[in-house]
Each structure stands twice: as C-alpha cells, then as structure tokens.
Amino acid sequence: MSNVAELLRGAMSRAARWETGLAVVVVAVIIAGAQTSPQFLTGNNMFNLGLSNGEIAIMVLPMTLIVISGEIDLSVASILGMASALLGVLWSHGWPMPAIFVVVAIVGLAAGAVNGLLVTRLGLPSLAVTIGTLALYRGIATILLGPNTVANFPATYTDLGVNGVPGTGDNMTYSTLIFLVLAIIFGVVLHATPFGRSIFAMGASADAARFAGIRVKRIKTILFMLSGLVCSLAGVLYTFRLNTAVQNNGLGLELDVVAIVLLAGVSIFGGKGTMIGVVLAVLAFAGLQNALLLTNFNQEATGIVTGALLLASVFVPNAARWLRYLPQKFRPRKVRSPDIHPQEI
Amino acid sequence: MNLRRASWLALAIPLTVALAACSSSSSSSSSSTPATSAPATSASAQASTSSSAAAGGGLKTGLNVYVIPKQLGQAYFTTSDSANSGGAIAALQALGETGSETSGTAATPAAQIPAIQAAISKGANALIVSATDPTALCPTLESAMKRGITVVTYDSDAPTCRSLFINQAATQAIGASEVDILAKELNDTGQIAIVSAAASATNQNAWIGYMKQELKKYPKMSLVSTVYGNDDATVSTQVTQGLLQQYPNLKGIISPTTVGIAAAAAVLDTPKYRGKVLLTGLGTPDSMKKFVSDGTVKEFELWNPADLGYLAGYAAVELASGKITGAQGQTFTAGKLGSFTIGADNTVLLGPPFVFNASNIGKFDF
C-alpha cells in the first residue's frame, strides 16, 4: 500500500513539473498577447477565442482518456463532420430538432463503437483503425450532403452557436461552458474513480491490467463510444456556430486535438496524464492561436502553432536525455577502440 | 479510497468556484469597459480633440473597419477593396479610418464566417461584407450588430442581417440587359445556357431569375441549362466544355460572373466555336481584352468594382458615425462619387451596368 502511495506521489510530482511549466507558458502567452494587442484581454476577444476553440476543446476531453488508455482516435473530426452533415440532411427533410439530436447522438455512439470494437475485438492497432474511419466517416458525410450546404437553421439554435451564455455579459460561449462542465466531470472520473484508475492501469500495461481483473476491452470500447458521442455533440455546436452544414466541416481538426493532448503532458504511449494539464494546454493553445490572429498573422497559416506545439511537446520531455547523450556523439573515436572496450567485439 | 475521492472533490470544488469567479470577473471587467464601445470611445475622443474633423461632416475617425469579400485573392474583390485601385480601403483612409481586408481563401460560408468572427475579435467598428450565403452568415452578423458593430453588405447581400446593402447595379437591369445583348447578337433565335458561380450565391440567382423573365420576350430563344462553376477557373472550364458537348446546337452562353466568363471565353476561343457560340455576361476588362480583340466576345457588362467598394466604405462610416441609419430616403455624400439616396429595402444603388466592347475596353485597366 505504501508502495502504491509512493508511486502515486511520484507520478503526481512528475506531472506537477510538466503542469507548472504549462502554467508558466499560459501566463507568458497572456502577457505576450496583452502586449501585442489591446484587444487581447477584452471580453469581446475572450468570447471569440472561446467560439473558435470550443469544439476542439470539447473533443480533447475524451481523446485524453483514450490516449491515457494507450490508444488514439484520429476519426474525431470526421465524426464531427458526419454529425454536422446528418444534422443538415435531417433538418432539410423537416425533422424536428430534438429528434435530430437523438439520431445524431446515436450515430456518434455507433461510430465510436465501430472504432472500439475493431480495436478491441479484432485486436487491430487504433492508429490504423481510426485513420481508416477518418476517411470512412468523412466519406459518409459527403454521401449524406453531397456538395450541398444547409444553412437555414432556426435562430433559437444558431443563437447557441454565436451568442453568449446569459449572465456572463455575452462573454462566455455555450461551447466554453460545456467544455468547463465536461472537464470537471472527466477530471473527477479520471482521477477519483476506479474506472479512471483502470484507464491509467491499462495504459501503463494492458496485460498487467487484464491480470488484475480489469475489463480492458470493454472499457476501451466505452471510451471510443464516449469519444463518438462527445464529437457528435461538437459537430452540432460547430454546425450552429457557422449556421452551415457542409460535408467538410471540421476538416483536419484531429491534428489540433492530438496536439493539445500531447501538449498537456499526456504520454502518447499511455498511462500518464492529468486533466489539469489538459485544461492548461487548451488555454495555451487557444491563447497562442488568438494572439497570432490579433497580430494579423495569416489566418490560414496558424497551423504553424499546431505543428510547433506538437513537436515541442514531444521534444521537450526528451530534451534532457538528448542533451545527456549529445556529448557522446562528439567524443573522439579512439574512446570506442577495441583496446579500451574489448568486450564489444 | 474515500479519503482520496474526498480530496479530489475538494480539488474540484475550488476549481469550479475559481472558474465561476473567472467568468464573473471577465464579465465585470467588460461591463466597466464595454469591449465594443472601447474603440468607439477612443475614436470619438479623437474626433472631439480634432474639432476640424467634427466640422468636416461630423464623421468619426479612427474607426476599425474590416472589408470581408467572399474570398481573398480574387481580382474583382482586390479591385473593389484595395487602396491602390481606389476601392473601399481608399475611401476609409480618406476619411481617417483604419481599413483592412480579410476573408477566407475559399468562397464558402465555412471559410468566411471564421474571418468575420476574427474581425469582431479584433475590435471591428464596422464590417463591409460580400455574403457567400444569404442565410448562413446571418447569426454571426446579427451577433456582431448586437455588439454595436455596423454591418454593411456590398456585391452580394444578406438581406435580413445588415443595416445597408450597396447594390452594384439594379438586379433587374443586369439580368435583363444580358439577355438583350445576347438576343441582339443572335437575332432573337437559338439555344442558350448560363454558366453561374455557386448554386447558393444570392446575386447570381437573382440575376438568373430576371434573365428567365426577360427570355419570355424572345420566344425563339430557349434556356437549355444552368451550370455552376463555383467561381473556380478549372470547374468553370469543365462545366462549359460539358455544355458544349451536351448541347451541340448551343448558340449562346451568359456567364454573370467574372471568373466564369473568362473561363468560358477561353474554352470558346478556338476556330471551332469562335463566332458560332456567342458569349456575354459580367467580366473585368483586363481578363476580357484578349477575347474582345479576337472576336470571341463582342460585348459584356460590369460596374466599376472600385466605385462599389468606395461607396460601401463611405456608407459604413456614415452609419458607424450615426449620421444615417439606413432608412429609405436618407441621403449621404460619397466623396468623388457624389450624393446617394437610400432606396427601398435599405439599399443604395451604385448605377446602371456599363457595357464594354471593342470601342471602349482599351480605356479601362482593372
């Protein structure tokens, strides 16, 4: 028991260091943003920051759980696109909105279940499976809507996409509110329940987890289904924000989602990560994108942020080790000569 | 285990409280300095300090005005917007405002709406928008107006969510006159087709509607097909080639879009079709000079896009300064273009379409 406690404490302190670094980055981004533009800290800008990053932030949450469990889901943006297309098609056929929400949620769950079952029951690598479904679900969206655009959604719903939550001075979007509520729920589930601990356990070692009686396949399938459900919700929000259902909605967002999860210090190999890190990573990512936007940086080129953050979050944790081995590369050759290390021959 | 769960709850509760505090603090900070009015107040302060500006028409200076065409990098919008061509930004600069052009790189609502939201983010006082879709943009434009931002549309309207639309030429006049031009060239006889832009484009569909009405005057002419090139040169070329193969007896094409007419003209610019399939529509002089000089196209129309943008720039500043509200019958002066009166449906009309042909095209350069 004391061993486990010590392990936990070790994990906490390891994570704490990464999160402290992230917090410093967030503060730096805020200071830099405020320096570059007087608009940065206005409520107006915070609202639009939430608006343009809300769906991404929401999709980050289930992705975090999946990555901690040792898998990945690259089909998130395609599920968003499929949900958006489905919403558009059903609405243009005159379905009532509540019924559409139910169907979209069910399709999202089903899309996640397909991912989960292919990964767990057929034992296929999730990277390959979800690259496949990335193309597959986007294809379904294209079949559903074709080249059409559906844009006549009722104002009651599009207001959810572009207006603020009442009582926040029109400065907080519904997507931000949903993200915060879900982040707390996901955080509690991940860090304070047996379910959450089994996710960490299977991420550290799926075999060990299975021997310990954790139903690895079942839990992973649930996680993929959860991701499908949350992404379809993000698809609905995305559609209402742009008041546009079109087959290529959300194209390429999976990269931003993965970049944020890795930036949060979640190990791509599973078993490590915290929800507080994820929230900080979302803030750092959104703040950086937004600061660049305000400096009139080419909007289409903000992919630079995603790319740089992705590389930095993979490189920095390994930098110390890399630096330690660096001198060896420049050591004189004779050091490795057979005279000194005869056992190498 | 209970202890650990409790400790997590203990962590979660302050977090929620902190978040709530964050949101309330951000709202309170904004109520003390309302984000949308902050630049406006600084602008009015500027205006009040320079009394000469106030005397010269009472227009506010230092406004942040964003010009948001359907798409960036299209010659037509570059002419209508840029300072060099005497477009919207030239007008804004003349009035002492800051004008910037922004939009997506594709002419779709999904690309344009984030650009509008970004402009709101950057503290825009006024938006001058050419709508890629009349309905899709509405919630975003309405939310901008709710934040006190002036919204003017030009070139392509979003009728229910702006204060004023700057109409390049009477919709009816454009649609009807293009059919008349073609009828004159065809002696009122033959199959014709239309090469349009996007199927959802407001202005295109309005013009096509009037073309169909005008065609009733010419019983021997028939409209066989309307195809959509999405304002993309490659797609427009493909759909034009498709038309020629599908309708071997086609005598004329109307393309009321600058990208479409240039692509169609390039397809028709072969001995096989030149003079046999006639073409007219809306084009820019620069892109059509070659085809007019070699006889592929005899006449086509357009307005001056730079004047359109220039007028939109003045109208946006007049509105943002509270000099006009966009109501019918109000008048304002737009610099070198003179005086304009707001017509029905909160619309200002630039003027009649202008016909370009071999005798006058050399005088124009845009």
Chai-1 contact restraints between the chains, C-beta under 6 A:
chainA,res_idxA,chainB,res_idxB,connection_type,confidence,min_distance_angstrom,max_distance_angstrom,comment,restraint_id
A,Q39,B,K122,contact,1.0,0.0,6.0,A-B,restraint_1
A,Q39,B,G123,contact,1.0,0.0,6.0,A-B,restraint_2
A,T42,B,A35,contact,1.0,0.0,6.0,A-B,restraint_3
A,G43,B,S26,contact,1.0,0.0,6.0,A-B,restraint_4
A,G43,B,S30,contact,1.0,0.0,6.0,A-B,restraint_5
A,G43,B,A35,contact,1.0,0.0,6.0,A-B,restraint_6
A,N44,B,A35,contact,1.0,0.0,6.0,A-B,restraint_7
A,N45,B,S121,contact,1.0,0.0,6.0,A-B,restraint_8
A,M46,B,S26,contact,1.0,0.0,6.0,A-B,restraint_9
A,N48,B,Q117,contact,1.0,0.0,6.0,A-B,restraint_10
A,N48,B,I120,contact,1.0,0.0,6.0,A-B,restraint_11
A,N48,B,S121,contact,1.0,0.0,6.0,A-B,restraint_12
A,L51,B,Q117,contact,1.0,0.0,6.0,A-B,restraint_13
A,T149,B,S200,contact,1.0,0.0,6.0,A-B,restraint_14
A,A151,B,D133,contact,1.0,0.0,6.0,A-B,restraint_15
A,A151,B,T135,contact,1.0,0.0,6.0,A-B,restraint_16
A,A151,B,A136,contact,1.0,0.0,6.0,A-B,restraint_17
A,N152,B,T135,contact,1.0,0.0,6.0,A-B,restraint_18
A,T158,B,P139,contact,1.0,0.0,6.0,A-B,restraint_19
A,V162,B,P139,contact,1.0,0.0,6.0,A-B,restraint_20
A,V162,B,T140,contact,1.0,0.0,6.0,A-B,restraint_21
A,V162,B,S143,contact,1.0,0.0,6.0,A-B,restraint_22
A,N163,B,S143,contact,1.0,0.0,6.0,A-B,restraint_23
A,T168,B,S23,contact,1.0,0.0,6.0,A-B,restraint_24
A,T168,B,S27,contact,1.0,0.0,6.0,A-B,restraint_25
A,G169,B,S27,contact,1.0,0.0,6.0,A-B,restraint_26
A,G169,B,S30,contact,1.0,0.0,6.0,A-B,restraint_27
A,G169,B,S31,contact,1.0,0.0,6.0,A-B,restraint_28
A,N171,B,S26,contact,1.0,0.0,6.0,A-B,restraint_29
A,N171,B,S27,contact,1.0,0.0,6.0,A-B,restraint_30
A,N171,B,S30,contact,1.0,0.0,6.0,A-B,restraint_31
A,M172,B,S23,contact,1.0,0.0,6.0,A-B,restraint_32
A,L180,B,L19,contact,1.0,0.0,6.0,A-B,restraint_33
A,I184,B,A12,contact,1.0,0.0,6.0,A-B,restraint_34
A,V188,B,A12,contact,1.0,0.0,6.0,A-B,restraint_35
A,H191,B,W8,contact,1.0,0.0,6.0,A-B,restraint_36
A,A192,B,R5,contact,1.0,0.0,6.0,A-B,restraint_37
A,A192,B,W8,contact,1.0,0.0,6.0,A-B,restraint_38
A,L242,B,A110,contact,1.0,0.0,6.0,A-B,restraint_39
A,L242,B,I113,contact,1.0,0.0,6.0,A-B,restraint_40
A,N243,B,A136,contact,1.0,0.0,6.0,A-B,restraint_41
A,N243,B,P139,contact,1.0,0.0,6.0,A-B,restraint_42
A,T244,B,P109,contact,1.0,0.0,6.0,A-B,restraint_43
A,T244,B,A110,contact,1.0,0.0,6.0,A-B,restraint_44
A,T244,B,A136,contact,1.0,0.0,6.0,A-B,restraint_45
A,V246,B,A110,contact,1.0,0.0,6.0,A-B,restraint_46
A,L293,B,A118,contact,1.0,0.0,6.0,A-B,restraint_47
A,L294,B,K122,contact,1.0,0.0,6.0,A-B,restraint_48
A,E300,B,T105,contact,1.0,0.0,6.0,A-B,restraint_49
